[in-house]
Amino acid sequence: MLTPMTTNFVGRLRANDQAAWFELWETFGPVVRSQLTKWGKGRIGSQTVQDLSQETLAALSESIDRFDPTRGARFSTWLLAIAKHVLGDELDRRQALKRGGNQKPAVQHEDWMACDRGLPADAHYEAAVFRAKVEAAIRLVEKESDFTDFTIFSLRVLEGKPGKEVADSLGVSEPTISRRLAKVRDCLRSKLQEVVAIYSFTEDERTEAARNGLVPPPKNIQAVHDDALFDEAIAEIYHRQMDLRRQDQAQRLSDRDPR
């Protein structure tokens, strides 16, 4: 079954909550556009990709509450199925225009909620969806954290600067840096659980954070070591996600759709 957090988010979408819509767009827009570009193989330009990615997320927001978890589809797989459907409809429309006819928009149907084994939901795509969830959690933490606390986290974890260098630049002690970093790290662990819960339809998805080493460490002597591994994993995910965003931005700026 869907989690209460997922259900609440669905309710916000159904109520046309613009913040919820923007959340969905901001989190998964780059992943969807990357997949559509890959499928398009040069047949569609950047503006069309932009439009189709918006249609994909709009279709998801309109039908997400009808998802049936007993059919075994992950959130990521369902998102992929909708994107494939939207792109196929666009390509069919273009073919119809070339033949001098019309192609009516395809009707939304419940097949999106089934797990399509033919979809190319490979490890690369699944990892991209998970990285998008992690980035969403980081954004939430940034909004809710003290400015200096998040600056310390950004410098130490995301930029990989030594604690002494960060302490000197901010004019505080290294123990202060460690204490304030731990505060943000704990907040991020909590937000990760929340975000994963919102965008998870299956138990397999809910355990993604654990499989990627992003669960809270046990209260034992390994805690410091576990914190270091957590920071390392977060930094790697963050930088790969930033690479995707840079590629997405560059594509939209350089490739103008002539159609």
Secondary structure as GFF3:
##gff-version 3
##sequence-region A 1 259
A	DSSP	alpha_helix	4	14	.	.	.	ID=ss1
A	DSSP	alpha_helix	18	40	.	.	.	ID=ss2
A	DSSP	alpha_helix	46	63	.	.	.	ID=ss3
A	DSSP	three_ten_helix	64	66	.	.	.	ID=ss4
A	DSSP	three_ten_helix	69	71	.	.	.	ID=ss5
A	DSSP	alpha_helix	75	98	.	.	.	ID=ss6
A	DSSP	three_ten_helix	110	113	.	.	.	ID=ss7
A	DSSP	alpha_helix	123	144	.	.	.	ID=ss8
A	DSSP	alpha_helix	147	153	.	.	.	ID=ss9
A	DSSP	pi_helix	154	158	.	.	.	ID=ss10
A	DSSP	alpha_helix	163	170	.	.	.	ID=ss11
A	DSSP	alpha_helix	174	198	.	.	.	ID=ss12
A	DSSP	alpha_helix	203	206	.	.	.	ID=ss13
A	DSSP	alpha_helix	208	211	.	.	.	ID=ss14
A	DSSP	alpha_helix	223	254	.	.	.	ID=ss15
###
